[in-house]
């Protein structure tokens, strides 16, 4: 089998010109495809020669040109990019805060809106964020137009298996999101699949009777790594449910078939108990719509229209960050990637990974076990080491102290 991969690599990885056999797949978004130059193709060919079908790719080192210049811990913040869908600050969408909504079905739909709207944010081409190292963390703050704030902290709590835990909260807007991500990648011949295990748990603090809205993630596929152009797809399904209200949704992220279908399509049905109440359909990269059981339609999210309205986040300057904060930790790698200096990028990436291996080796020699700083595991779930006060102002103070025990000098002036 490896002879086949080597032969395919020798055939495919040459300077890629435009030909009928090498055109961009129909219906793909331009930003979802990558074209490799001769050097990049040779590196990929070398990488592929080491692979076996079905191999777990956690221990495989990917070339730096396929990296998105940020950590996975920061990549997760994409799902906090459109808080207006919950807070009610956009005139083209439901304008009342979700906590003021008395209809449980509407609250469920609004939570789905919020989650699904995060998928359109992605780098150009087929890129993967940095794999966080054990003990790495990323923290930021959101300043919203109405003067309210949101706060986010994520930490790599386990190395084997890799687990990223995260927590977002906006006390004034009465929304919190807690979750963990356990990505697992496998080589599938002409594709690499990443199974996105884990879940997002959305809590409406103004509706404690709802408890949690639990949402899983679809899987990701990088296609065309042996032949054709590389492109990204989301596939399989995600499940959203609220056991208190009885609402449940099975959202299918459809991969394009060889002869039929379209890219980036989603379709799913929503039910309460055994009664179907509506359906969701469209494209996660463009327009998604909802139709209720009465046939009434509305736009859930239009990425072409509202996709640029991303909530900006404040991150402390690198010189004010701790050594294992994501942006400072990977600073040299990020600068090298942005400068398109792949030799320097490889050197910077290797330096971080070797330092991490040495730190783990010394910890094992001392008989120590890593203890996460911000999160703890309870009943198989990772939760922040924080008891949030019910009073919004007290909660803000508690969250700030939890995430930043010592506020950075630029924190108050930003």
C-alpha positions as CSV (number, residue, x, y, z in Angstrom):
1,X,0.0,0.0,0.0
2,X,2.8,2.4,0.8
3,X,4.2,1.9,-2.7
4,X,0.8,3.2,-4.0
5,X,1.1,6.3,-1.8
6,X,4.6,7.0,-3.0
7,X,3.7,6.5,-6.6
8,X,0.7,8.8,-6.2
9,X,2.8,11.4,-4.5
10,X,5.4,11.4,-7.3
11,X,2.7,11.8,-9.8
12,X,0.7,14.5,-8.1
13,X,3.3,16.8,-6.4
14,X,4.6,18.9,-9.2
15,X,4.1,22.6,-9.8
16,X,0.4,22.8,-10.2
17,X,-0.9,24.5,-13.3
18,X,-4.5,24.8,-14.4
19,X,-5.7,21.7,-16.1
20,X,-9.1,20.0,-16.5
21,X,-8.0,17.3,-14.0
22,X,-6.8,19.8,-11.4
23,X,-9.6,22.3,-11.2
24,X,-11.2,23.5,-8.0
25,X,-14.2,21.3,-7.1
26,X,-17.5,22.7,-8.1
27,X,-19.5,24.6,-5.4
28,X,-16.5,25.0,-3.0
29,X,-15.9,28.4,-1.5
30,X,-12.7,30.0,-2.9
31,X,-11.3,30.4,0.6
32,X,-11.8,26.6,1.3
33,X,-9.2,25.5,-1.2
34,X,-5.3,25.4,-1.2
35,X,-2.9,25.1,-4.1
36,X,0.6,23.7,-3.2
37,X,3.7,24.9,-4.8
38,X,6.6,22.5,-5.7
39,X,8.4,22.7,-2.4
40,X,5.2,22.3,-0.4
41,X,4.1,19.4,-2.5
42,X,7.5,17.7,-1.9
43,X,7.1,18.1,1.9
44,X,3.6,16.7,1.8
45,X,4.8,13.7,-0.3
46,X,7.5,13.0,2.3
47,X,4.9,13.2,5.1
48,X,2.5,10.9,3.3
49,X,5.2,8.3,2.8
50,X,5.2,7.8,6.6
51,X,1.5,7.2,6.9
52,X,-0.7,4.2,7.1
53,X,-4.5,4.1,6.3
54,X,-6.4,4.7,9.6
55,X,-3.3,5.9,11.4
56,X,-3.9,8.3,14.4
57,X,-2.2,11.5,13.5
58,X,-1.8,13.0,17.0
59,X,1.9,12.2,17.0
60,X,2.5,13.2,13.3
61,X,4.3,16.6,12.9
62,X,2.7,18.5,10.1
63,X,4.7,21.0,8.0
64,X,4.4,24.6,9.1
65,X,2.8,25.9,5.8
66,X,-0.5,24.1,6.7
67,X,-0.7,25.9,10.0
68,X,-3.1,28.6,10.8
69,X,-1.1,31.3,12.8
70,X,-2.9,30.8,16.1
71,X,-3.5,28.2,18.8
72,X,-6.6,25.9,18.9
73,X,-7.3,27.6,22.3
74,X,-7.8,30.9,20.4
75,X,-9.6,29.2,17.5
76,X,-12.4,28.2,19.9
77,X,-13.2,31.9,20.4
78,X,-14.8,31.9,16.9
79,X,-17.9,30.5,18.5
80,X,-18.1,33.6,20.7
81,X,-18.0,35.9,17.7
82,X,-21.7,36.7,17.3
83,X,-23.0,37.3,20.8
84,X,-25.6,39.7,19.4
85,X,-27.6,36.6,18.4
86,X,-28.2,36.0,22.1
87,X,-27.9,39.5,23.5
88,X,-30.4,41.1,21.1
89,X,-28.2,43.9,19.7
90,X,-28.9,43.6,16.0
91,X,-32.0,45.0,14.4
92,X,-32.1,42.4,11.6
93,X,-32.5,39.6,14.1
94,X,-34.6,39.0,17.2
95,X,-33.8,42.1,19.4
96,X,-34.8,41.0,22.9
97,X,-32.2,39.4,25.1
98,X,-32.6,35.6,25.1
99,X,-33.2,35.6,28.9
100,X,-36.3,37.7,28.4
101,X,-37.7,35.3,25.9
102,X,-40.6,33.2,27.4
103,X,-40.9,30.8,24.6
104,X,-38.6,27.7,25.2
105,X,-38.6,26.8,21.5
106,X,-37.4,30.3,20.6
107,X,-34.6,30.1,23.2
108,X,-33.5,26.8,21.8
109,X,-33.4,28.2,18.2
110,X,-31.5,31.3,19.4
111,X,-28.8,29.0,21.0
112,X,-28.6,27.1,17.8
113,X,-28.1,30.4,15.9
114,X,-25.3,31.4,18.2
115,X,-23.5,28.1,17.7
116,X,-24.0,27.6,14.0
117,X,-22.8,31.2,13.2
118,X,-19.3,30.4,14.4
119,X,-18.4,28.0,11.6
120,X,-18.1,30.5,8.8
121,X,-14.9,32.0,10.4
122,X,-11.9,30.2,9.0
123,X,-8.5,31.0,7.4
124,X,-8.0,30.9,3.7
125,X,-7.3,27.4,2.4
126,X,-6.8,24.2,4.3
127,X,-5.1,25.2,7.6
128,X,-5.0,23.8,11.1
129,X,-4.3,25.8,14.3
130,X,-1.4,25.0,16.5
131,X,-1.8,21.9,18.8
132,X,-1.7,23.4,22.3
133,X,0.9,22.1,24.7
134,X,0.1,21.0,28.2
135,X,-0.5,23.9,30.5
136,X,-0.8,26.4,27.7
137,X,-3.7,28.9,28.1
138,X,-5.4,31.7,26.2
139,X,-7.5,34.5,27.8
140,X,-9.3,37.5,26.5
141,X,-12.0,40.0,27.1
142,X,-14.9,41.3,24.9
143,X,-16.1,44.9,25.1
144,X,-19.6,45.1,23.6
145,X,-21.2,48.3,22.1
146,X,-23.7,48.6,25.0
147,X,-20.9,48.8,27.6
148,X,-21.2,45.2,28.8
149,X,-18.3,42.7,28.7
150,X,-17.6,39.0,28.1
151,X,-14.7,37.0,29.3
152,X,-13.0,33.9,28.0
153,X,-10.3,31.4,29.3
154,X,-9.1,28.2,27.7
155,X,-6.5,25.8,28.8
156,X,-4.8,22.6,27.6
157,X,-5.6,20.3,30.5
158,X,-4.3,17.0,29.1
159,X,-1.7,16.0,26.6
160,X,-2.5,12.3,26.2
161,X,-5.2,12.4,25.1
162,X,-5.2,16.0,24.0
163,X,-8.0,18.0,25.7
164,X,-8.8,21.7,25.5
165,X,-11.1,23.1,28.2
166,X,-12.8,26.5,27.7
167,X,-15.1,28.9,29.6
168,X,-16.9,32.0,28.3
169,X,-19.1,34.2,30.4
170,X,-20.9,37.5,30.2
171,X,-22.5,38.1,33.6
172,X,-24.3,41.3,32.5
173,X,-25.9,39.4,29.5
174,X,-26.5,36.3,31.6
175,X,-24.8,33.8,29.3
176,X,-22.1,31.3,29.9
177,X,-20.5,28.6,27.7
178,X,-18.5,25.7,29.2
179,X,-16.9,22.9,27.2
180,X,-14.0,20.7,26.2
181,X,-12.6,19.6,22.8
182,X,-10.9,16.3,22.2
183,X,-9.8,16.3,18.5
184,X,-8.7,13.0,17.0
185,X,-7.2,13.0,13.4
186,X,-6.8,10.0,11.1
187,X,-5.3,9.5,7.7
188,X,-7.9,8.2,5.2
189,X,-6.0,7.9,1.9
190,X,-6.8,11.1,0.0
191,X,-8.3,12.8,3.1
192,X,-7.5,13.5,6.7
193,X,-10.4,13.4,9.1
194,X,-10.6,15.1,12.5
195,X,-13.2,13.8,14.8
196,X,-14.3,16.6,17.1
197,X,-15.2,14.9,20.3
198,X,-16.4,17.0,23.2
199,X,-19.3,19.3,23.7
200,X,-20.4,22.9,24.3
201,X,-22.7,23.6,27.2
202,X,-24.6,26.8,27.0
203,X,-26.1,28.2,30.2
204,X,-28.7,31.0,30.2
205,X,-28.0,32.4,33.6
206,X,-31.3,34.4,33.5
207,X,-33.1,31.1,32.9
208,X,-31.7,28.7,35.5
209,X,-34.7,26.4,35.0
210,X,-33.4,25.6,31.5
211,X,-30.1,24.3,32.9
212,X,-27.8,23.3,30.0
213,X,-28.1,23.4,26.3
214,X,-25.6,20.7,25.2
215,X,-24.2,20.8,21.6
216,X,-21.7,18.5,20.0
217,X,-19.5,19.2,17.0
218,X,-19.4,17.9,13.4
219,X,-16.2,16.4,12.1
220,X,-13.7,18.0,9.7
221,X,-12.2,16.7,6.6
222,X,-9.2,17.9,4.6
223,X,-9.7,16.5,1.1
224,X,-7.3,16.2,-1.8
225,X,-4.1,15.6,0.0
226,X,-2.9,13.0,-2.6
227,X,-4.5,14.3,-5.8
228,X,-6.6,17.3,-6.9
229,X,-6.7,20.5,-5.0
230,X,-6.9,20.5,-1.2
231,X,-10.2,21.7,0.3
232,X,-12.0,21.7,3.6
233,X,-15.3,20.1,4.5
234,X,-17.4,19.8,7.6
235,X,-19.2,16.4,7.8
236,X,-21.4,14.1,9.8
237,X,-23.7,15.5,12.4
238,X,-23.9,17.6,15.6
239,X,-26.6,17.1,18.3
240,X,-28.2,19.9,20.2
241,X,-30.5,19.2,23.1
242,X,-32.0,20.6,26.3
243,X,-33.3,17.9,28.6
244,X,-35.3,20.3,30.7
245,X,-37.4,21.7,27.8
246,X,-37.4,18.5,25.8
247,X,-36.0,20.1,22.6
248,X,-33.6,18.1,20.4
249,X,-32.0,18.8,17.0
250,X,-29.9,16.6,14.8
251,X,-28.0,18.8,12.4
252,X,-26.4,17.1,9.4
253,X,-23.3,18.7,7.9
254,X,-23.4,17.3,4.5
255,X,-20.3,16.3,2.6
256,X,-20.6,16.4,-1.2
257,X,-21.1,13.1,-2.9
258,X,-18.9,12.1,-5.9
259,X,-21.8,12.7,-8.4
260,X,-24.3,14.8,-6.5
261,X,-24.9,17.2,-3.7
262,X,-23.3,20.6,-2.7
263,X,-20.5,21.8,-0.4
264,X,-21.0,23.3,3.0
265,X,-24.7,22.3,3.2
266,X,-26.5,21.7,6.5
267,X,-29.9,20.2,7.2
268,X,-31.6,19.2,10.4
269,X,-34.9,18.7,12.2
270,X,-35.9,20.1,15.5
271,X,-38.4,18.3,17.8
272,X,-39.8,18.6,21.2
273,X,-40.3,15.2,22.7
274,X,-41.7,13.2,19.8
275,X,-43.2,16.1,18.0
276,X,-41.3,17.7,15.1
277,X,-41.4,21.5,15.4
278,X,-39.3,22.8,12.6
279,X,-36.2,22.3,10.3
280,X,-32.9,24.1,9.6
281,X,-31.3,24.1,6.2
282,X,-28.9,26.1,4.0
283,X,-25.1,26.5,3.9
284,X,-23.0,27.2,7.0
285,X,-20.7,29.4,4.8
286,X,-23.6,31.5,3.4
287,X,-27.2,31.5,4.5
288,X,-28.9,29.3,7.0
289,X,-32.7,29.3,7.4
290,X,-35.3,28.0,9.9
291,X,-38.8,26.9,9.0
292,X,-41.3,26.0,11.7
293,X,-44.1,23.5,11.6
294,X,-46.5,26.2,10.3
295,X,-44.3,26.7,7.2
296,X,-43.1,30.1,8.4
297,X,-39.5,30.8,7.4
298,X,-36.7,33.1,8.7
299,X,-33.0,33.6,8.2
300,X,-31.0,32.2,11.1
301,X,-27.7,33.6,9.9
302,X,-26.4,35.2,6.7
303,X,-22.6,34.9,6.6
304,X,-22.4,37.0,3.5
305,X,-24.3,39.9,5.1
306,X,-23.5,39.6,8.9
307,X,-20.3,37.5,8.8
308,X,-18.1,40.6,9.2
309,X,-19.8,41.7,12.4
310,X,-17.4,39.8,14.6
311,X,-17.1,40.8,18.2
312,X,-13.6,42.1,18.7
313,X,-11.6,40.7,21.6
314,X,-9.0,42.3,23.8
315,X,-5.8,40.3,24.4
316,X,-3.0,41.6,26.6
317,X,0.2,42.6,24.6
318,X,2.7,39.7,24.4
319,X,5.1,41.5,26.8
320,X,2.4,41.5,29.4
321,X,1.5,37.8,29.0
322,X,2.9,34.9,30.9
323,X,5.3,32.5,29.2
324,X,2.7,29.8,28.6
325,X,0.0,32.1,27.2
326,X,-0.8,31.1,23.6
327,X,0.3,34.2,21.7
328,X,3.5,34.7,23.6
329,X,4.3,31.0,23.6
330,X,4.0,30.7,19.9
331,X,5.1,34.2,19.0
332,X,8.2,33.2,17.0
333,X,6.2,30.6,15.0
334,X,3.5,33.1,14.3
335,X,5.9,35.8,13.1
336,X,7.7,33.3,10.9
337,X,4.5,32.0,9.3
338,X,3.3,35.6,8.6
339,X,6.7,36.4,7.1
340,X,6.4,33.1,5.0
341,X,9.8,32.0,6.4
342,X,9.1,28.3,6.7
343,X,12.6,27.4,7.8
344,X,12.3,29.8,10.8
345,X,8.7,28.5,11.4
346,X,9.9,24.9,11.6
347,X,12.7,25.9,14.0
348,X,10.3,27.9,16.2
349,X,7.7,25.1,16.3
350,X,10.3,22.5,17.1
351,X,11.7,24.6,19.9
352,X,8.3,24.9,21.7
353,X,7.6,21.2,21.3
354,X,11.1,20.1,22.5
355,X,10.8,22.4,25.5
356,X,7.4,20.8,26.3
357,X,8.8,17.3,26.0
358,X,11.7,18.1,28.3
359,X,9.3,19.7,30.9
360,X,7.1,16.6,30.8
361,X,10.2,14.3,31.2
362,X,11.4,16.2,34.3
363,X,7.9,16.1,35.8
364,X,7.7,12.4,35.3
365,X,11.1,11.9,36.9
366,X,9.9,13.8,40.0
367,X,6.8,11.6,40.1
368,X,4.6,14.6,39.6
369,X,1.2,14.8,37.8
370,X,0.2,18.0,36.0
371,X,-2.6,19.9,37.7
372,X,-4.5,22.3,35.5
373,X,-4.6,25.9,36.7
374,X,-8.1,27.0,35.6
375,X,-10.1,23.8,35.2
376,X,-10.9,20.6,37.1
377,X,-12.6,17.4,35.9
378,X,-15.9,16.5,37.5
379,X,-17.8,13.4,36.3
380,X,-16.0,13.3,33.0
381,X,-16.5,17.0,32.3
382,X,-14.0,19.8,32.6
383,X,-15.3,22.9,34.5
384,X,-13.7,26.2,35.6
385,X,-12.5,26.4,39.2
386,X,-14.9,29.2,39.8
387,X,-18.1,29.6,41.7
388,X,-19.9,32.4,39.9
389,X,-21.8,34.9,42.2
390,X,-25.4,35.5,41.3
391,X,-25.0,39.3,41.4
392,X,-23.8,40.5,38.0
393,X,-21.3,43.1,39.4
394,X,-19.9,40.6,41.9
395,X,-19.7,38.0,39.1
396,X,-17.7,40.4,36.9
397,X,-15.2,41.0,39.7
398,X,-14.9,37.3,40.5
399,X,-14.3,36.4,36.8
400,X,-11.7,39.1,36.3
401,X,-9.8,37.9,39.4
402,X,-10.1,34.3,38.3
403,X,-8.8,34.9,34.8
404,X,-6.3,37.6,35.7
405,X,-5.2,37.3,39.3
406,X,-3.0,40.3,38.6
407,X,-4.5,42.6,35.9
408,X,-2.1,43.5,33.1
409,X,-1.1,47.2,33.0
410,X,-3.0,47.8,29.8
411,X,-6.2,46.1,31.1
412,X,-7.9,49.2,32.6
413,X,-6.8,51.6,29.8
414,X,-8.1,49.4,27.0
